[in-house]
Structures are given as structure tokens and as C-alpha cells.
Amino acid sequence: MSSSQEEDKPKFAPKTPVNLNPPKDDPISTAELAKANGKDSENTYVAIKGQIYDVTGNDSYVNGGYKVFAGKDASRALALSSLKPEDVRADWQDLSDKEKGVLNDWETFFSKRYNIVGKVSD
């Protein structure tokens, strides 16, 4: 791909186009989110900055390397590029600008691949 073609391609665009539903803002409690871990429910959700993405069907969030994120708000861990369970939490406001930029990149990545099914309500 030439550099001009790369410039035309949106940042973090998936290799194959994804048809996404309009985002929902249904309130989902952290308890409900926790059940959507791919094991206790047929759904697998991951939240970023309170926005909940449906990652159902991506086995990496059930049996793979990202299973630590399933059913949780993974904002801090994503910003820190961490898979440590203790980093998988919603608070991220105290992070550095660089880490917040990484988190924003993850948010963009998820928004181009997964349906938004709600917002964390508590």
C-alpha cells in the first residue's frame, strides 16, 4: 500500500468492514456487566470509559489473552497496556496524557469493531 493509500485509510479501521448497529445508551449496572463475561452469560462485554462494547464471538475475551477484560471496565488496563487483573478497573482520569492517548486509541479501535450496547450505570 502506498503512503497516500495509508493516509486515506481511517485510523484503526478493521481489515474487513464491520456493519455496526447504532450505539445504545441503555443503563447496565456493574453487576450486570460482570455477568457478561462469556462464561456466566452467552454475551461477552468490555467497557471502556463507561461505554459497553459487545465483544461476543471474539474468543480472545473468553479463553484467550484478553479474558481478564471480560465483564469489566478495562479502561485503566488498556491505557497502561496491562493484562494484570489489578489494573482492570474503570478509573483512568489520573493517568498521564500519553496513557490517556493510548486509552483513546483503544476506544477508537473498539468503536470500529464492536457494537455499543450500553453505559455503565453505577
N, C-alpha and C positions, 0 to 999 in steps of 0.2 A: 504494500500500500504506500503510495507517495505521501509526503508530508502534508500536501494540501488535502488529500482524502482523509488523513487522520484528523486534521483540523476541523473538517466538516462533520466528523462523527461526534455525536454528543458524548460528553464525559461519562464513563461507566456504562455506556449502552451495552445491553446484552448481545451476545453473538447472534442469537436468533430472537426476532421480535417477540415480545410478550404482550398479549392483549389483557390489559388490566381493567377491572371494574372501577367505577367512580369510587373515590375514597369514602369510607363511612366514618362517622364520629360517635358510634354507639359507645356508651359508657361500659367499660369492662373493669371489674374490680381486680386487685392484685391476686385475690384468692381464685377467681375465675381464670385469670391469666396463668397462674401456677398449674392449674389442671390441664391446660393446653400445651402439654409437654411431649405429646406424641406417644406417651405410654399410658397415661390415665385418661386419655381422650383420643378420638380419631384425628383431632386437629393439633397442629403444632404452631404456636405463635411466639414471636420475639418482638419485644417493644424496644423502641429507640426514642429517647426524649419524650416518653409518654405515648407515642404513636404505636399502635399494634399492627404488626405485619403477619400475614398468614403464610408461613413457610412450609405448610403441609405438603408432603410429596418430595421434599428435599431431605433425603436420608441423613445427610450430614448433621441435621439438627436433632435426629432421634438416636442414631447409632454411631455417628461419626464424630469428628473433632469439635464440632460446634454444639454438641448436645448440652454443654454447660449453659448455653444461652436459652434453651427451650423453656418456655413458660415464664420467662423473666424479662425485666427491662435490663438490657445488656449495655446500656449507654456507656458507663464508665469503662467496662472491659474493652469495648470496641475502640474507644478513644485511646486507651492505653495499649492497644494491640495485645491484649492479655486473654489467656484462656483459664486463668486462675479463678476458681469458684468465688473467692473472697472479693474479686474485682467486679463480679457480675452483679451490678446494682445500678439503681436509677440516678444517683447523684453524680453530676458531672460539671456543675457550674463553677467549681473551684479549680478546674483544670487549667493548664496553660493554653494560650491561644493556639499553639501548634497542635496540642491534643484535641482541642475543640475543632480545629480544622480537619483532623483525622476523623472525628466523630461525624462531622458534616458530610465528609466523603462517604462514610458508611451509610448515612441516611440517604444520600443520593443513590448509592448502589442499590439499597433495598427498595427504594421508591420506584426504580425502573424494572424490578423483577417480581415484586410481591404485592398482593392486594392489601390495602389498609382496611382493617376490619373494625377498628375502634380506637378508643383512647383510654388510657388507664384512668380510672375514676376516683382513686383514693391515694 
